[in-house]
Amino acid sequence: MRINKPLLLKATFLLSVSMSCQKETSVQDKEKQLTSSSKEASSETLAITHPGMLHKQADFDRMKSKVNANAEPWLSGWNKLLANSRSSSNYTMQGPTVMIIRGNTPLGSENYSKVMNDAAAAYQNALRWKIAGTVANANKAIQILNAWANTCTSIEGDSNQSLASGLYGYQLANAAEIMRGYSGWSAADFNKFKTFMVNVFYSDANDFLVRHHNTCSTHYWANWDLANMCTVLSIGILCDDAAKIDQAIYYFKSGVGNGQIGRLVPFMYAGGLGQGQEAGRDQGHATLVISLIGAFCQMALNQGQDMFAYNPWNEPISRVQALCEYTAKYNLNQSVPYTTYSNCTGVTQTTISATGRGTARPAWELMYNHFVKLRGKTLPFVQQYATQVRPEGGGGDYGTTSGSFDQLGFGTLTFSR
């Protein structure tokens, strides 16, 4: 049965949309726990930087300078972007749709492939404009963003709708953040897009993080939490809403689900290795976690909050760093330790999964350049994996299924130092 969204929006953190409705008793405990943190969290974000999601202006200046100088590896990354058909100003939109549908519902058949392609195209055209100044690419990005804001009113489906709210919400927001201030995007259209992101994507992402479809808190895999955390964080930045930014940061530190860093990396080992929550599931999803936690931490860092280094346990290294090295090492066909993992529903995994081992995913340039090039850390397996997949592509470069669109990619161009 489709949940009545207006009855859920009051839950916890929908601070920017005032609604009068009755709180559901099934989520009272979770709401109480999260709400009690809001005053503490609200003081974290003092100023919001623009552009300030995956990339700041200094990053765009670096990309432009390096590409113009034909410097590697930026030039190879740029050429990878140009070779992707979704980067073209002649790209034909697949949407918009009134409803984004992912999963089974009597409302219609799945159509989320339309928004996943269009979100990739909006971001890629925005990148081309920001680096090369090509107006045709800017106008294509704006055409896509306006079309979805003017048409789409909801995300529907079974529980899989929460993947759509997470994965495509932060991607669309990143495209819009690049385009903010563009003279060809009217203030009225930009404001309408922000309202669309709050009403459609934030409402669903917030609901998932609070309610988890009325399951116990660790029922869903970490990537579900992480994707929706990215959407909440990015919409907070886009809308200059510090409360939403702080909501996402608080969830990373103390949330109830597997996106909380202590649950995301439940076991730490000597040698700088940290076992991920999805390691016993399969490596396609274990590497997706790297893409999503990388995006989350990068956006937070660009707003002055360093979750890459977050380490309240005073361990030798942060759990984000340890997770990256563990995942990279195993997917480079090296052995790693493994501790039996169980979740709240009784799922128990006694061994690490070899399914999908060696998955190629554009996840590693961000981590390599942040930890190794920027902070001087030694991560030999992350470095090897980044080298192996360089230059990174984006949507559609890793197959035609949805997994190829789970991250924006092009990290060789955008994150190389």
Secondary structure, DSSP 8 states (H G I E B T S, - for coil): ----GGGTTTSS---SS-------GGGHHHHHHHHTTHHHHTTS-----SS-SS--HHHHHHHHHHHHTT-TTHHHHHHHHHHSGGGSTT-------SEEE-S--TT----HHHHHHHHHHHHHHHHHHHHH--HHHHHHHHHHHHHHHHH--EEESSTTHHHHHHHHHHHHHHHHHHHTT-TTS-HHHHHHHHHHIIIIIIHHHHHHHHHGGGS-TTSS-HHHHHHHHHHHHHHHHHTT-HHHHHHHHHHHHH-SSTTSHHHHS-EEETTTEEE-TTTTT-HHHHHHHHHHHHHHHHHHHTTT---SS--TT--SS-HHHHHHHHHHHHHTT-------EE-TT--EE-S---TTTT---TTHHHHHIIIIIIT----HHHHHHHHHH-S---TTTT-SSGGGGSS---HHHHH--
